[in-house]
């Protein structure tokens, strides 16, 4: 990033072929601090020429990087891991300035990204192939995996460090060149990541950052030299990305939206459940694809649970994310704020009980910020937009049911299948729940069941398009393709044994 002498705004550039560059595109877009409402940066948007330059650099770099030894690759990854760890504070400050989440939450997302880098450092073990000796007389068969070539990651605003780190270390460790198209809302952390990759010794062109909007996305989805696409975002866009890129012959993993439910049974520790529901619903202002946005209160649990959640919602400390002790920041844009408020208003007018109303929250000294306070809606019906839509804001809706079976049926009827949780002291109930729900990631007394790096992240149904989850073992599989070799080295003085018949044992 460079600061213009003509203005106080920071110009946010691309990172192409090992260097920061404004590119050739003449379009720009403002970047805001959501806590103040002020424009803080001017983002350069790529044009077709910038895209072609980045893809050409990636293709050239991939040819060499894919042939570099695993020992040299892991050396770069280990250095990158140490550099990211050393720059946690700087990265977190960039996240808070452009996303709005509190500093402690920003540091938390970086920590989860570090876990994936650490997993990728084990790539020599992860890429070990298989060997079958003497499958037929004098014939051996072995297999291994090779990189795809050039892959692109299209990432959302809500985790500007973690989600790129879910993708890039896996892609790079397996021998690919990676082009990151980050969100236009909070692009600056990606540039610092690019510089850290370079400082770690990664060759130019192996990791690049290309800022842009739909024009750039479509260019990546259709470019003949891009071999794979990783995407995280809303379900409609995930579906579009999957359909467009696969139509152009690319491998695609496209993670979509969510409507995550948490069932609370009467035998649960309700204080513990309320603590975790509040944190999972209001953390990061609810702008997480794994946020709990629906509490399914079973039977007698409902009244007391709602009261306890109300107490916790009212106690959340909402402020600029840089203020010590702040627990929740603003939402990302004025449009997001207006949409959230409308959904809450529609629910209240349709009969939902507005237990805690955060629509008119004002933070003193930050009156122009994009604020929505923690909000709790009780007696929500499944036909209300507060239930059917992914709100992506600090809103917890409570749906009441009479039994665990009814709750499971409710979850399974939902078109999304990203994450879910159950709060209970019954092992039998928990086991029934984990085996019955049609959801990809399940928590038992854990509200945000984001898998550790050596498993893989991904949902079911409308929450995932493509057959590979992100990072972990499935990430290795996604960024590589298998090759099987059947080999024979006959003694030269023996007859060839060639036959016109189909080979057999």
C-alpha positions in Angstrom: 0.0 0.0 0.0 1.2 3.5 -0.7 -0.2 6.8 0.7 -0.9 9.5 -1.9 0.6 13.0 -1.3 -2.6 14.5 -2.8 -5.0 13.0 -0.3 -5.1 11.4 3.1 -6.6 8.3 1.6 -4.5 5.2 1.3 -4.2 3.8 -2.2 -4.6 0.0 -2.1 -2.8 -1.7 -4.9 -2.4 -5.2 -6.4 0.5 -7.5 -5.8 1.5 -9.0 -9.1 4.6 -11.0 -9.9 6.4 -10.2 -6.7 5.7 -6.5 -6.5 3.0 -4.0 -5.5 1.5 -2.3 -8.5 -1.5 0.0 -9.2 -2.1 -1.9 -12.4 -3.5 -0.5 -15.6 -7.2 -0.4 -14.6 -8.6 3.1 -14.0 -11.6 2.1 -11.8 -11.4 2.5 -8.0 -13.6 1.8 -5.1 -13.7 3.4 -1.6 -12.8 1.4 1.5 -14.5 2.3 4.8 -13.8 2.0 8.5 -17.2 0.6 9.5 -16.8 1.9 13.1 -16.5 5.5 12.0 -18.2 5.5 8.6 -15.2 7.3 7.1 -13.6 6.4 3.8 -10.0 5.4 4.6 -8.7 4.0 1.4 -9.0 3.9 -2.4 -8.9 0.4 -3.9 -7.6 -0.1 -7.3 -9.7 -2.5 -9.4 -8.1 -4.7 -12.0 -8.9 -4.6 -15.7 -8.5 -7.4 -18.2 -4.9 -6.5 -18.8 -4.1 -6.8 -15.1 -5.8 -10.2 -15.0 -3.8 -11.4 -18.0 -0.6 -10.2 -16.5 -1.3 -12.0 -13.2 -2.4 -15.2 -14.8 0.6 -15.3 -17.1 3.0 -14.7 -14.2 1.2 -17.5 -12.2 1.4 -19.9 -15.1 5.1 -19.3 -15.6 5.8 -19.5 -11.8 3.7 -22.7 -11.4 5.9 -24.6 -14.0 9.0 -24.1 -11.8 7.4 -24.1 -8.3 5.7 -27.5 -9.0 9.2 -29.0 -9.7 10.8 -27.6 -6.6 11.7 -30.2 -4.0 9.3 -30.7 -1.0 12.2 -29.8 1.3 12.5 -26.3 -0.3 8.7 -25.8 -0.3 8.4 -26.7 3.4 11.3 -24.3 4.2 9.3 -21.5 2.7 6.2 -22.5 4.5 8.0 -22.7 7.9 9.4 -19.2 7.3 6.0 -17.9 6.3 4.5 -19.4 9.4 7.0 -17.6 11.6 6.5 -14.3 9.8 2.7 -14.4 10.1 3.1 -15.2 13.9 5.4 -12.2 14.2 2.9 -9.9 12.5 -0.3 -10.9 14.3 -0.8 -7.5 15.8 -0.3 -5.6 12.5 -2.6 -8.0 10.6 -5.2 -7.7 13.3 -5.1 -3.9 13.2 -5.7 -4.0 9.5 -8.6 -6.4 9.9 -10.2 -4.2 12.6 -9.7 -1.0 10.6 -11.6 -2.3 7.5 -13.8 -5.1 8.8 -14.7 -3.6 12.2 -14.4 -6.8 14.4 -12.7 -6.3 17.7 -8.9 -6.8 17.9 -9.2 -10.0 20.0 -11.5 -11.5 17.4 -9.2 -10.5 14.6 -6.2 -12.1 16.4 -8.4 -15.2 16.8 -9.0 -15.6 13.1 -5.3 -15.2 12.4 -4.6 -18.0 14.9 -6.9 -20.3 13.1 -5.1 -19.4 9.8 -1.8 -20.3 11.4 -3.1 -23.8 12.2 -3.6 -24.4 8.4 -0.1 -23.1 7.6 1.3 -25.5 10.3 -0.7 -28.4 8.7 0.6 -27.5 5.2 4.2 -27.6 6.6 3.7 -31.4 6.8 3.2 -31.6 3.0 6.0 -34.2 2.5 4.0 -36.7 4.5 0.6 -35.6 3.0 1.8 -36.1 -0.5 3.2 -39.6 0.0 2.0 -41.9 -2.8 1.3 -45.7 -2.9 3.3 -48.5 -4.3 2.3 -52.1 -5.2 5.1 -54.4 -6.0 4.9 -57.3 -8.4 1.2 -56.9 -9.4 2.1 -59.1 -12.3 5.3 -60.8 -13.2 7.9 -58.0 -13.3 5.3 -55.3 -13.2 4.9 -52.7 -10.4 2.2 -50.1 -10.0 2.6 -46.8 -8.1 0.7 -43.6 -7.7 1.3 -40.0 -6.7 -0.3 -36.6 -6.9 0.7 -33.6 -9.0 -0.4 -29.9 -8.7 -3.2 -28.5 -10.8 -1.1 -25.5 -12.0 -2.8 -22.1 -11.5 -5.5 -21.8 -8.9 -7.5 -18.8 -7.6 -9.1 -18.0 -4.3 -12.1 -15.7 -4.1 -12.6 -14.8 -0.5 -15.3 -13.0 1.6 -15.0 -9.9 3.8 -15.8 -11.6 7.1 -12.4 -13.4 7.5 -9.9 -11.4 5.4 -6.9 -13.3 6.8 -8.3 -16.7 7.9 -10.1 -17.7 4.7 -7.1 -16.8 2.4 -5.0 -18.9 4.8 -7.4 -21.8 4.5 -6.6 -21.8 0.8 -3.2 -20.4 -0.2 -0.9 -22.5 2.1 -2.5 -25.7 0.9 -2.4 -24.7 -2.8 1.2 -23.5 -2.5 2.5 -26.5 -0.5 1.1 -28.8 -3.1 3.0 -27.0 -5.9 0.5 -24.6 -7.4 0.6 -20.9 -8.1 -2.2 -19.0 -6.3 -4.0 -15.8 -7.2 -6.1 -14.3 -4.4 -9.1 -12.1 -5.2 -10.0 -10.8 -1.8 -13.1 -8.9 -0.8 -13.2 -5.3 -1.9 -14.5 -4.4 1.6 -11.3 -5.2 3.6 -8.5 -5.7 1.1 -5.4 -4.5 3.0 -4.6 -7.6 5.0 -4.1 -9.6 1.8 -1.3 -7.2 0.7 0.6 -7.7 4.0 0.2 -11.5 3.5 1.7 -11.1 0.0 4.7 -9.3 1.4 5.2 -11.9 4.1 5.1 -14.7 1.5 7.8 -12.8 -0.5 9.9 -12.3 2.7 9.6 -16.0 3.3 11.4 -16.7 0.0 8.4 -17.6 -2.1 9.3 -17.1 -5.8 7.6 -14.2 -7.6 4.3 -15.1 -9.2 3.5 -18.0 -6.9 1.3 -15.8 -4.6 -0.4 -12.8 -6.1 -3.2 -10.4 -5.1 -5.6 -9.1 -7.7 -8.3 -6.7 -6.5 -11.5 -6.4 -8.4 -15.3 -6.9 -8.6 -17.5 -9.1 -10.8 -15.4 -8.3 -13.9 -12.3 -9.8 -12.2 -14.2 -12.8 -10.8 -15.7 -13.7 -14.2 -12.3 -13.4 -15.7 -10.8 -15.9 -13.3 -13.8 -18.3 -13.7 -13.4 -18.4 -17.4 -9.7 -17.9 -18.1 -8.3 -21.0 -19.9 -5.0 -20.9 -17.9 -6.8 -21.0 -14.5 -7.1 -24.7 -13.4 -9.0 -24.5 -10.1 -11.2 -22.1 -8.1 -11.8 -21.9 -4.4 -14.6 -19.7 -3.2 -16.3 -18.8 0.1 -19.3 -16.5 0.1 -23.1 -16.4 -0.2 -25.0 -19.4 -1.6 -26.3 -17.6 -4.8 -22.8 -16.5 -5.7 -21.3 -19.9 -4.8 -23.8 -21.6 -7.1 -22.9 -19.1 -9.9 -19.1 -19.6 -9.3 -19.5 -23.4 -9.4 -21.7 -23.5 -12.5 -19.6 -21.0 -14.5 -16.2 -22.4 -13.6 -17.1 -26.0 -14.1 -18.6 -25.1 -17.5 -15.2 -23.8 -18.4 -13.5 -27.0 -17.3 -12.2 -26.0 -13.9 -12.1 -27.8 -10.6 -14.2 -25.9 -8.1 -14.9 -25.9 -4.4 -17.5 -23.2 -3.6 -18.7 -22.8 0.0 -22.0 -20.9 0.4 -24.2 -19.5 3.1 -25.7 -21.0 6.3 -28.5 -20.9 8.7 -27.0 -22.6 11.7 -29.3 -24.0 14.4 -28.4 -24.9 18.0 -30.9 -27.2 19.8 -31.1 -26.6 23.6 -32.6 -29.5 25.6 -34.2 -29.0 29.0 -31.4 -31.1 30.6 -28.7 -28.8 29.3 -26.7 -26.4 31.6 -28.7 -23.4 30.5 -26.1 -20.8 31.8 -23.4 -22.5 29.7 -25.8 -22.7 26.7 -26.8 -19.1 27.0 -23.1 -18.0 27.3 -22.2 -19.8 24.2 -25.3 -18.9 22.2 -24.7 -15.2 22.9 -21.0 -15.5 21.9 -21.8 -17.5 18.8 -24.7 -15.2 17.7 -23.1 -11.8 18.4 -19.4 -12.4 18.0 -18.1 -10.6 15.0 -21.5 -8.9 14.8 -22.9 -12.2 13.6 -20.9 -12.0 10.4 -19.7 -15.5 10.4 -20.8 -18.4 8.2 -20.7 -20.6 11.4 -22.6 -18.1 13.6 -25.5 -19.6 15.5 -28.5 -17.6 14.2 -31.3 -19.9 15.4 -31.8 -21.2 18.9 -34.1 -24.2 18.9 -35.5 -24.3 22.4 -37.1 -27.6 23.4 -40.0 -27.8 25.7 -39.4 -26.4 29.2 -36.0 -25.0 28.3 -37.5 -22.1 26.3 -38.6 -19.6 28.9 -35.5 -19.7 31.1 -33.2 -19.9 28.1 -34.7 -16.8 26.5 -34.4 -14.9 29.8 -30.7 -15.8 30.2 -29.9 -15.0 26.6 -31.6 -11.6 27.0 -29.4 -10.8 30.0 -26.3 -11.6 28.0 -27.4 -9.7 24.9 -28.0 -6.6 27.0 -24.5 -6.9 28.5 -22.5 -7.2 25.3 -20.0 -4.3 25.1 -20.4 -2.8 21.6 -17.7 -0.4 20.5 -14.9 0.4 18.1 -12.9 -2.7 17.9 -9.8 -0.9 19.0 -11.3 0.1 22.4 -10.1 -2.2 25.2 -12.8 -4.5 26.5 -15.0 -4.2 23.4 -16.7 -7.4 22.5 -18.6 -6.6 19.3 -18.0 -4.1 16.6 -20.1 -2.7 13.7 -21.5 -4.5 10.6 -19.6 -4.1 7.3 -21.7 -1.5 5.3 -24.7 0.8 5.6 -26.6 -1.5 3.2 -26.0 -4.4 5.5 -27.2 -2.4 8.5 -30.4 -1.4 6.7 -31.1 -4.9 5.6 -30.7 -6.4 9.1 -33.0 -3.7 10.6 -35.6 -4.4 8.0 -35.6 -8.1 8.6 -36.0 -7.5 12.4 -38.8 -5.0 11.8 -40.6 -7.4 9.5 -40.4 -10.2 12.1 -41.7 -8.1 14.8 -44.6 -6.9 12.7 -45.4 -10.5 11.8 -45.8 -11.6 15.4 -42.3 -12.4 16.7 -41.5 -11.2 20.2 -38.7 -8.5 20.1 -36.9 -9.5 23.3 -33.8 -7.3 22.7 -33.9 -4.6 20.1 -30.5 -3.5 18.7 -31.9 -1.6 15.7 -31.2 1.9 17.0 -27.9 1.4 18.8 -25.6 4.4 18.7 -22.0 4.3 19.9 -21.1 7.7 21.4 -18.3 9.3 19.4 -19.0 7.0 16.5 -22.4 8.2 15.4 -21.6 7.6 11.7 -20.6 4.0 12.2 -22.6 1.1 10.8 -24.0 -0.1 14.1 -26.6 -2.8 14.9 -26.8 -4.0 18.5 -27.4 -7.5 19.7 -31.0 -8.5 18.9 -33.1 -11.4 20.2 -36.4 -12.5 18.5 -38.5 -15.1 20.2 -41.5 -17.1 18.9 -40.1 -16.9 15.4 -42.0 -18.9 12.8 -40.4 -20.7 9.9 -42.1 -18.6 7.3 -40.6 -15.3 8.5 -37.7 -13.8 6.6 -35.8 -13.7 10.0 -35.8 -17.5 9.7 -35.6 -18.2 6.0 -32.8 -15.7 5.2 -29.1 -15.7 6.2 -29.2 -12.4 8.2 -25.4 -12.1 8.7 -25.9 -9.8 11.6 -26.1 -9.9 15.4 -29.5 -11.4 15.5 -30.5 -14.5 17.3 -33.9 -15.9 16.5 -35.6 -18.4 18.9 -37.8 -21.1 17.5 -39.7 -23.2 20.1 -40.3 -27.0 19.6 -41.7 -29.7 21.8 -39.1 -32.4 21.3 -35.6 -33.3 20.1 -37.2 -35.2 17.1 -39.1 -32.0 16.1 -35.9 -30.0 16.3 -34.0 -32.4 14.1 -36.8 -32.4 11.6 -36.7 -28.6 11.6 -33.0 -28.5 10.9 -33.2 -31.2 8.2 -35.9 -29.2 6.4 -33.7 -26.2 6.1 -32.0 -25.8 2.7 -28.6 -25.0 4.4 -26.4 -27.6 6.0 -23.2 -25.8 7.2 -23.0 -26.1 11.0 -25.3 -27.1 13.9 -25.0 -27.7 17.6 -26.8 -29.4 20.5 -26.6 -28.4 24.2 -27.5 -31.4 26.4 -26.2 -33.5 29.3 -27.5 -36.7 27.6 -25.1 -38.8 25.6 -28.0 -40.7 24.0 -29.6 -37.4 22.8 -26.3 -36.1 21.5 -25.6 -39.4 19.6 -29.0 -39.4 18.1 -28.6 -35.8 17.0 -25.1 -36.2 15.4 -26.3 -39.2 13.4 -29.6 -37.8 12.3 -28.9 -34.2 11.2 -28.2 -33.5 7.6 -25.5 -31.0 8.3 -21.7 -31.2 7.6 -20.3 -29.9 10.9 -21.8 -30.7 14.2 -21.0 -29.4 17.7 -21.9 -31.2 20.9 -22.0 -28.5 23.6 -19.7 -26.6 21.2 -21.5 -23.7 19.4 -19.0 -23.1 16.6 -17.8 -26.5 15.4 -15.1 -25.3 13.0 -12.8 -28.3 12.4 -9.2 -28.2 13.3 -6.7 -27.9 10.4 -6.1 -31.6 10.1 -9.7 -32.3 9.4 -11.6 -30.4 6.6 -14.2 -27.6 6.7 -17.4 -27.8 4.7 -21.1 -28.1 4.9 -23.8 -30.0 3.0 -26.8 -29.1 0.8 -26.9 -25.4 -0.3 -23.8 -24.6 1.8 -21.4 -26.4 -0.5 -21.1 -26.7 -4.3 -18.5 -29.2 -5.4 -17.3 -32.4 -3.8 -14.3 -31.3 -1.8 -14.2 -29.5 1.5 -11.6 -26.8 2.3 -8.2 -27.3 3.9 -7.1 -30.5 5.7 -6.8 -33.8 3.8 -9.6 -32.8 1.3 -7.7 -29.6 0.6 -4.6 -31.6 -0.4 -6.8 -33.7 -2.7 -8.5 -30.6 -4.2 -5.3 -28.9 -5.2 -3.7 -32.0 -6.7 -4.7 -34.7 -9.2 -3.6 -38.3 -9.1 -1.4 -40.1 -11.5 -0.9 -43.9 -11.6 2.1 -45.5 -13.2 2.3 -49.2 -14.4 5.9 -50.0 -14.8 8.0 -52.9 -16.2 11.7 -53.1 -16.7 12.3 -56.4 -18.6 15.7 -58.0 -18.9 16.9 -57.1 -22.3 17.8 -60.7 -23.2 14.3 -61.9 -22.5 11.5 -62.1 -25.0 9.1 -59.1 -24.8 6.0 -61.3 -24.0 3.9 -58.8 -26.0 0.4 -60.0 -26.7 -2.6 -58.7 -28.7 -4.9 -59.9 -25.9 -6.1 -57.5 -23.2 -3.5 -57.6 -20.4 -4.3 -59.8 -17.4 -2.6 -61.5 -14.5 
